Amino acid sequence: MNRQNFAVTAMACAAVGFATVAPSGAVAAQQTAPGTVDVPTGTVSLGSVELPRRAMADGRTLTSGTYDLRVTASSATPDAPGQLAVLERWVEFRQGDEVQGREVVSIVPASEIDGVAKSAPPVSGTARVELLKDNDYLRVWVNQDNTHYFIHLVVG
């Protein structure tokens, strides 16, 4: 799936390896100026999700079933115009020790979620899987410590 189709303006806060993103888009290490948001730069475990149907993740088929999600330290490339590389990352769909597929994840802090999502977010520590656009896409929405992670998959 083409990540530009579902690019979401993103900023984030998590508990491992931080860089700070200023509103101007400049990245600075451990900046504490007002209006900045901490962004995880390391690996982040998002827990497990149940995919109700088969979907595609970066050209690979994910069968219906349970997957552990892990955000990697790798930024998605090529860069999307207007986005910081650290805000668009790869997430792995894992079963056991094996990566079954990966896709781009966009990270949004609680302070920005109203400008991104039309529906109420899942409760912190949970995930929601929703069918979108005539049942052609799956959105995996994870809320971890009020940081929101969006993954969009093509059904197929």
C-alpha positions in Angstrom: 0.0 0.0 0.0 1.2 3.5 -0.8 1.8 5.3 2.5 1.1 8.7 0.9 -2.5 7.6 0.5 -2.9 7.5 4.2 -0.2 9.8 5.6 -1.4 11.4 8.8 0.1 14.5 10.4 2.0 12.9 13.3 3.9 13.7 16.5 4.3 11.4 19.4 5.2 10.7 23.0 6.5 7.3 24.3 8.6 5.8 27.0 11.8 4.8 25.1 14.6 6.6 23.3 13.3 10.2 22.8 14.0 13.0 20.4 12.0 16.2 20.6 10.1 17.8 17.7 9.5 21.5 17.8 6.4 22.9 16.1 8.6 24.4 13.3 9.6 20.8 12.4 13.2 21.0 13.6 14.5 18.0 15.5 16.6 18.6 18.6 17.8 16.3 21.3 16.0 16.6 24.6 14.5 20.1 23.8 12.1 21.3 26.5 10.7 24.4 24.9 6.9 25.0 25.4 4.8 23.4 22.7 7.2 20.5 21.9 6.3 16.8 21.9 8.7 13.9 22.7 8.9 11.4 19.8 10.1 7.8 20.4 13.2 7.0 18.3 13.7 3.4 19.5 11.6 0.2 19.3 8.1 0.4 20.9 5.9 -2.6 21.6 2.2 -1.8 21.0 0.7 -5.1 22.2 -1.5 -7.4 20.2 -4.3 -6.9 17.7 -6.8 -9.3 16.0 -7.2 -8.8 12.3 -10.7 -9.9 11.3 -9.8 -10.6 7.7 -6.9 -10.9 5.3 -5.0 -7.7 4.6 -1.9 -6.6 2.8 1.1 -5.0 4.6 3.9 -3.6 2.4 3.0 -6.1 -0.4 2.8 -9.2 2.0 -0.4 -10.9 2.9 -1.4 -11.0 6.5 -4.0 -13.7 7.2 -6.8 -13.1 9.7 -5.5 -13.7 13.2 -3.6 -12.2 16.2 -0.4 -10.2 15.7 2.0 -8.5 18.0 2.8 -5.0 16.9 6.3 -3.5 17.2 7.3 -0.1 16.0 10.8 -0.2 14.8 13.5 2.5 15.0 13.5 2.7 11.2 11.9 5.7 9.6 9.7 5.0 6.6 11.3 6.1 3.3 11.0 7.8 0.9 10.2 10.8 3.0 6.7 12.2 2.6 6.7 15.9 1.7 6.1 18.0 4.8 6.6 15.1 7.2 9.6 14.5 9.5 11.1 11.0 9.0 11.0 10.2 12.7 7.2 10.6 12.7 6.5 8.0 10.0 8.0 4.7 11.1 7.7 1.0 10.2 5.6 -1.3 12.4 6.1 -5.0 12.3 3.2 -7.5 12.4 4.7 -10.4 14.3 3.6 -13.9 15.2 6.0 -15.5 17.6 9.5 -14.5 16.6 8.6 -14.1 12.9 7.8 -10.9 11.1 4.8 -11.6 8.9 4.6 -8.2 7.4 5.3 -4.5 8.0 3.6 -1.2 7.2 4.0 2.5 7.9 2.7 3.7 11.2 1.8 7.4 11.9 2.1 8.6 15.4 -0.2 11.3 16.9 -0.2 12.7 20.5 -3.4 13.3 22.4 -3.1 17.0 21.9 -3.4 16.6 18.1 -6.0 13.7 17.9 -9.0 16.0 17.5 -7.6 17.4 14.3 -6.9 13.9 12.9 -9.7 11.6 13.9 -13.5 12.0 13.6 -14.4 9.3 16.1 -13.6 8.9 19.8 -10.2 7.2 20.3 -9.8 3.8 21.9 -9.2 3.8 25.6 -5.5 4.1 26.6 -3.8 0.7 26.5 -6.2 -0.7 23.9 -6.5 -1.0 20.1 -9.4 -0.7 17.6 -9.5 -2.3 14.1 -12.0 -0.7 11.8 -13.1 -1.3 8.2 -12.9 1.9 6.1 -14.0 3.1 2.6 -16.5 0.5 1.4 -14.6 -2.3 3.4 -11.5 -1.8 1.2 -9.2 -0.8 4.0 -8.4 -1.8 7.6 -7.3 0.9 10.1 -5.5 -0.3 13.2 -5.7 2.4 15.8 -3.6 1.8 19.0 -3.7 4.2 22.0 -0.7 3.7 24.2 -0.4 6.2 27.1 -2.5 8.6 25.1 -0.2 8.5 22.1 -2.1 7.3 19.0 -0.6 5.0 16.4 -2.4 4.6 13.0 -1.7 1.8 10.6 -3.7 1.5 7.3 -3.9 -1.8 5.4 -5.5 -2.8 2.1 -8.0 -5.6 2.6 -7.2 -8.5 0.4 
